[in-house]
């Protein structure tokens, strides 16, 4: 029964890898759908540009101020981005995809090391003298022939020991396959949600850019970029997390191999490996929060707000300094005028002769 369940889990784990590739192909096939919304985004952006430019021009004319042309170029720049939206996405995916490819190669290297070490560990376990009769039929038959013909108890004990060894080995193999399946499923859940979010952001992108032209919706542009980058980074973060867990598993397998070579009891040899699989399953669901540490969904808006506040503070400081300087110059001019007209206005105290106490000695 355990052998059947183990083989069934191995058959289920095969489509998990193909599903990952299918998700990558799904994004590429759904991406052309954003082209259907480009015209809608351009129409929405054109109407927003009309309202935006009219409001800016009317405000400047009402205040009898010269019209600043530079802010009026923003709607045209966003409209140009909407027109070439698929090309912009291709550039972003190419830059961000390099991060995913680099981290993915690290995970694949660690996984290959795990497979090789696991095979080496199984071979060492099978080669141990106490396990040899249970691993090979020839060794079992030889051990059985070494018993006396009337030693029915010894022969029965040998059969029971072989069955117990087989059940224990198959049970551990089954538990490990179950945990590995859950581990792959957790990674697949994160990848599936990430792909769905990226598809939605890509398809609705022209609409978001069109709304960004309207007054009051300017933050839509920065929010879209930050959310897209944040969601795209889920895969690199998951790859880094998987590489860390895989490296720990490599260290655990090396420790098990060392214990096997030293003849240490291995009743709990696989427990550490299984425990870290459980930790990896739980840790994969923290990937979105860790990705937000790199690029927050509201980070670009906060950066813009910070830059604006600092610029306003610098402007007010410059204005206050200029006002203070102008006031001092005006005060000196008034004092000089009063002196020329015969006024008795006292001059300002000098640094070398402070007002108040004066040494007359």
VEXBA-513261 format. One line per 4 residues: for each residue x, y, z of C-alpha. Coordinates in Angstrom, 2 decimals. Last residue first. Layout:
BEGIN
X,Y,Z  ...
This chain:
BEGIN
38.90,103.79,31.71  35.69,104.36,29.82  34.83,100.66,29.37  31.43,100.49,27.76
28.58,98.27,29.02  25.44,98.26,26.92  26.06,98.23,23.18  28.97,96.23,21.79
31.88,98.08,20.23  33.76,95.68,17.92  30.63,94.05,16.55  28.99,97.35,15.73
25.71,98.59,17.16  23.17,99.79,14.58  22.99,103.50,14.08  20.80,105.66,16.22
18.08,107.70,14.49  18.57,111.31,15.28  17.21,112.67,12.03  19.03,115.40,10.15
17.61,114.58,6.73  20.77,112.67,5.78  20.57,110.68,8.99  16.93,109.79,8.32
17.82,108.55,4.86  20.70,106.43,6.19  18.40,104.84,8.76  15.75,104.10,6.13
18.33,102.45,3.86  19.66,100.35,6.75  16.17,99.12,7.50  15.53,98.27,3.83
18.74,96.24,3.64  17.81,94.34,6.81  14.31,93.67,5.50  15.65,92.41,2.16
18.01,90.03,3.93  15.25,88.70,6.15  12.96,88.24,3.16  15.66,86.41,1.21
16.33,84.11,4.16  12.60,83.50,4.59  12.15,82.78,0.88  15.10,80.39,0.83
13.70,78.55,3.84  10.25,78.39,2.21  11.77,76.96,-0.97  13.84,74.39,0.92
10.76,73.27,2.82  8.73,73.01,-0.39  11.47,70.93,-1.99  11.65,68.70,1.07
7.86,68.26,1.07  7.83,67.42,-2.64  10.68,64.93,-2.33  8.96,63.20,0.58
5.62,63.06,-1.25  7.29,61.58,-4.33  9.11,59.02,-2.20  5.88,58.17,-0.39
4.12,57.66,-3.73  6.98,55.47,-4.90  6.74,53.33,-1.78  3.02,52.70,-1.86
3.20,49.11,-3.14  6.51,48.78,-1.33  9.57,47.72,-3.29  12.22,45.66,-1.45
10.45,45.21,1.89  7.23,44.49,-0.04  8.93,41.39,-1.45  9.26,40.05,2.11
5.51,40.49,2.65  4.71,38.69,-0.60  7.16,35.82,0.19  5.76,35.05,3.65
3.62,32.21,2.26  6.75,30.38,1.13  7.96,30.22,4.73  5.26,27.82,5.91
6.13,25.20,3.28  9.85,25.82,3.79  9.53,25.22,7.54  7.72,21.93,6.84
10.52,20.91,4.45  13.00,21.88,7.14  11.35,19.43,9.52  11.45,16.66,6.91
15.21,17.00,6.42  15.77,17.06,10.16  13.64,13.95,10.63  15.44,11.88,8.00
18.27,10.69,10.26  16.03,9.93,13.22  16.65,6.16,13.46  20.09,6.66,11.96
22.36,4.98,14.52  25.99,6.01,13.98  28.29,3.81,11.88  30.82,6.54,11.10
30.02,6.40,7.37  26.32,6.69,8.17  26.95,9.67,10.46  28.93,11.44,7.73
26.16,10.75,5.21  23.60,12.19,7.62  25.69,15.36,8.10  26.01,15.76,4.33
22.25,15.32,4.03  21.63,18.03,6.64  24.04,20.44,4.91  22.30,19.84,1.59
18.95,20.43,3.29  20.21,23.77,4.62  21.30,24.71,1.10  17.87,23.76,-0.21
16.20,25.98,2.40  18.38,28.93,1.41  17.88,28.27,-2.31  14.11,28.07,-1.81
14.11,31.44,-0.06  16.18,32.96,-2.86  13.83,31.47,-5.46  10.77,32.74,-3.57
12.30,36.23,-3.46  13.06,36.07,-7.19  9.48,34.89,-7.89  7.73,37.47,-5.71
9.73,40.26,-7.37  7.19,40.54,-10.19  4.48,41.44,-7.68  6.50,44.33,-6.23
7.53,45.56,-9.69  3.91,45.60,-10.85  2.68,47.18,-7.61  5.31,49.95,-7.77
4.60,50.73,-11.43  0.83,50.81,-10.94  1.09,52.96,-7.80  3.33,55.45,-9.60
0.79,55.90,-12.40  -2.29,55.92,-10.18  -0.74,58.71,-8.08  -1.92,61.31,-10.62
-5.59,60.45,-10.07  -6.70,63.85,-8.69  -6.53,65.59,-12.05  -6.98,63.03,-14.84
-3.80,61.91,-16.61  -3.33,58.90,-14.31  -6.75,57.57,-15.38  -5.35,56.80,-18.84
-2.32,55.09,-17.34  -4.61,52.89,-15.24  -6.69,52.03,-18.33  -3.54,51.20,-20.30
-2.38,48.89,-17.47  -5.62,46.89,-17.15  -4.23,43.99,-19.20  -0.75,44.10,-17.67
-1.93,44.56,-14.08  -4.42,41.69,-14.45  -1.83,39.39,-16.04  0.73,40.28,-13.36
-1.77,39.53,-10.60  -2.67,36.16,-12.13  1.00,35.23,-12.56  1.80,36.12,-8.95
-1.16,34.10,-7.68  0.05,31.09,-9.68  3.70,31.48,-8.59  2.74,31.70,-4.91
0.48,28.64,-5.22  3.19,26.75,-7.14  5.74,27.35,-4.39  3.26,26.00,-1.84
2.50,23.02,-4.11  6.20,22.18,-4.48  6.58,22.08,-0.70  3.32,20.14,-0.31
4.66,17.55,-2.78  8.01,17.46,-0.98  6.17,16.91,2.30  4.15,14.03,0.83
7.26,12.51,-0.79  9.10,12.64,2.53  6.21,10.99,4.34  6.06,8.25,1.69
9.79,7.60,1.82  9.65,7.41,5.60  6.76,4.94,5.36  8.52,2.90,2.68
11.64,2.54,4.84  9.68,1.57,7.94  7.53,-0.91,6.02  10.57,-2.49,4.31
12.49,-2.80,7.57  9.47,-4.34,9.31  8.99,-6.82,6.43  12.66,-7.81,6.50
12.59,-8.21,10.26  9.47,-10.37,10.00  11.09,-12.64,7.40  14.27,-12.99,9.45
12.25,-13.72,12.58  10.38,-16.45,10.72  13.70,-18.00,9.63  15.09,-17.83,13.14
11.94,-19.35,14.62  11.87,-22.15,12.06  15.39,-23.24,12.87  14.84,-26.84,11.75
16.78,-26.48,8.50  19.49,-24.51,10.23  19.96,-20.91,9.12  22.73,-20.00,6.67
20.34,-20.60,3.81  18.20,-17.66,4.96  21.20,-15.32,5.07  22.11,-16.34,1.52
18.53,-15.87,0.41  18.46,-12.40,1.97  21.78,-11.44,0.36  20.46,-12.54,-3.03
17.18,-10.71,-2.51  19.03,-7.48,-1.78  18.01,-4.60,0.51  16.84,-6.60,3.54
19.89,-8.89,3.82  22.22,-5.85,3.31  20.73,-3.75,6.10  22.90,-4.96,9.00
26.00,-4.94,6.78  25.51,-1.32,5.62  25.50,-1.08,1.82  21.81,-0.20,1.55
22.29,2.79,3.84  25.29,3.96,1.84  23.33,3.71,-1.42  20.41,5.62,0.08
22.76,8.39,1.23  24.40,8.63,-2.18  21.02,8.91,-3.87  19.99,11.64,-1.42
23.28,13.46,-2.00  22.79,13.48,-5.76  19.18,14.65,-5.53  20.05,17.38,-3.02
22.94,18.62,-5.18  20.60,18.88,-8.15  18.19,20.92,-6.03  20.99,23.30,-5.02
21.95,23.95,-8.63  18.33,24.47,-9.66  17.81,26.99,-6.86  20.87,29.03,-7.88
19.75,29.02,-11.52  16.37,30.41,-10.48  17.99,33.37,-8.69  19.76,34.49,-11.87
16.74,33.86,-14.09  14.40,35.79,-11.79  16.75,38.78,-11.63  17.13,38.78,-15.42
13.35,38.74,-15.73  13.18,42.15,-14.05  15.07,43.85,-16.89  13.38,41.90,-19.68
9.97,42.17,-18.06  10.31,45.95,-17.84  11.45,46.27,-21.47  8.67,43.98,-22.71
6.11,45.91,-20.68  7.25,49.18,-22.31  6.96,47.58,-25.75  3.43,46.38,-24.98
2.47,49.94,-23.79  3.68,51.77,-26.89  0.52,53.85,-27.35  -0.05,54.09,-23.59
3.51,55.39,-23.13  2.88,58.09,-25.74  -0.31,59.08,-23.92  1.66,59.35,-20.69
4.14,61.72,-22.36  1.32,63.77,-23.93  -0.47,64.10,-20.60  2.78,65.24,-18.88
3.64,67.93,-21.46  1.32,70.48,-19.80  3.60,70.55,-16.76  6.36,72.06,-18.99
4.24,74.81,-20.60  3.94,77.12,-17.61  1.35,79.74,-18.60  2.27,83.25,-17.46
0.17,84.52,-14.56  -2.94,86.69,-14.65  -4.44,84.59,-11.83  -7.47,83.70,-13.94
-5.25,83.03,-16.95  -3.03,80.66,-14.99  -6.01,78.80,-13.51  -7.71,78.57,-16.92
-4.56,77.16,-18.54  -4.07,74.51,-15.85  -7.73,73.48,-15.82  -7.96,73.32,-19.61
-4.77,71.26,-19.79  -6.04,68.70,-17.26  -9.58,68.49,-18.65  -8.32,67.97,-22.20
-5.65,65.56,-20.99  -8.31,63.53,-19.16  -10.36,63.25,-22.33  -7.28,62.12,-24.21
-6.33,59.69,-21.43  -9.71,57.99,-21.52  -9.55,57.75,-25.30  -5.96,56.50,-25.17
-6.82,53.95,-22.49  -9.73,52.63,-24.53  -7.51,52.46,-27.61  -4.89,50.53,-25.63
-7.46,48.14,-24.21  -7.28,45.61,-27.05  -3.48,45.69,-26.91  -3.66,44.46,-23.31
-4.98,41.16,-24.67  -1.56,40.50,-26.22  -0.25,39.63,-22.70  -2.56,36.65,-22.21
-0.43,34.23,-24.25  2.87,35.29,-22.69  1.37,35.12,-19.19  -0.03,31.65,-19.83
3.33,30.38,-21.13  4.99,31.10,-17.79  2.05,29.50,-15.98  2.37,26.40,-18.18
6.04,26.07,-17.28  5.12,25.96,-13.60  2.32,23.53,-14.38  4.83,21.21,-16.09
6.88,21.03,-12.90  3.80,20.25,-10.82  2.65,17.73,-13.47  5.53,15.37,-12.43
4.80,15.61,-8.69  1.52,13.73,-9.15  3.27,10.67,-10.60  5.72,10.69,-7.71
2.81,10.90,-5.30  1.19,7.87,-6.92  4.44,5.90,-6.73  4.62,6.61,-3.00
0.96,5.72,-2.49  1.45,2.37,-4.28  4.60,1.60,-2.32  2.79,2.41,0.92
0.00,0.00,0.00
